[in-house]
Amino acid sequence: MSSTKREYTSKTFVVLLTLVLSILFMIFDTNPIEAILEELWGQALFYTIWPIFISFVISLFFLSLYRRIKDKKVDSIK
C-alpha cells in the first residue's frame, strides 16, 4: 500500500470513528468529563466540544493500535 493511500485511509478512519463516537456520546449522554464539568460548575459548558474531543482522542488511540498491529504482522511476514 502506498504511503499516500495509507495516510488517506488513516485520516478517513479517524474522522469516521470520531463522528460515530461523538454521536454515540451525545445520544447516550455518557461523557464522563462532561458530567464532571457539570458537577464542578453547575452547568454544562461543552455539550458539543467535549464529546468530539474525547472521540477524537479515542480514534487516535485506535489508529495507533491498528498501526502497531499491522506493522507487527508485516515484520513477522518478513
NUPA-36351 format. One record per residue (C-alpha): residue in one letter; residue number from 1; x, y, z. Coordinates in steps of 0.2 Angstrom, whole numbers. Each point is the difference from the previous one (the first is absolute). Layout:
BEGIN
> code,pos,x,y,z
> A,NUM,X,Y,Z
...
***
This chain:
BEGIN
> code,pos,x,y,z
> M,1,0,0,0
> S,2,7,17,-5
> S,3,3,12,14
> T,4,-12,13,-8
> K,5,-14,-13,1
> R,6,5,-5,17
> E,7,-1,18,6
> Y,8,-17,2,-8
> T,9,-7,-15,8
> S,10,7,5,17
> K,11,-8,17,-1
> T,12,-16,-7,-6
> F,13,0,-13,14
> V,14,3,14,13
> V,15,-14,11,-7
> L,16,-13,-14,-1
> L,17,4,-7,17
> T,18,0,17,8
> L,19,-17,4,-8
> V,20,-8,-17,5
> L,21,7,2,18
> S,22,-6,18,2
> I,23,-17,-5,-6
> L,24,-1,-14,12
> F,25,7,11,15
> M,26,-14,13,-4
> I,27,-14,-13,-2
> F,28,4,-10,16
> D,29,7,15,10
> T,30,14,-11,7
> N,31,14,13,-1
> P,32,9,-1,17
> I,33,9,16,-2
> E,34,-16,9,-4
> A,35,-8,-7,16
> I,36,15,6,10
> L,37,0,18,-8
> E,38,-19,1,3
> E,39,3,-6,18
> L,40,14,13,3
> W,41,-8,15,-8
> G,42,-18,-4,2
> Q,43,-3,2,-19
> A,44,6,-10,-15
> L,45,12,11,-10
> F,46,5,-11,-14
> Y,47,-14,-11,-6
> T,48,7,-1,-17
> I,49,18,3,2
> W,50,4,-13,13
> P,51,-8,-15,-9
> I,52,9,4,-16
> F,53,17,3,9
> I,54,-1,-17,10
> S,55,-6,-9,-16
> F,56,15,7,-9
> V,57,12,-6,13
> I,58,-8,-17,0
> S,59,1,-1,-19
> L,60,19,5,1
> F,61,3,-14,13
> F,62,-9,-13,-11
> L,63,10,6,-16
> S,64,16,-2,9
> L,65,-5,-17,7
> Y,66,-5,-5,-18
> R,67,17,6,-7
> R,68,10,-9,13
> I,69,-9,-16,-3
> K,70,1,2,-19
> D,71,19,4,1
> K,72,3,-16,11
> K,73,-9,-11,-12
> V,74,11,8,-14
> D,75,16,-3,10
> S,76,-5,-18,4
> I,77,-3,-4,-19
> K,78,17,6,-4
***
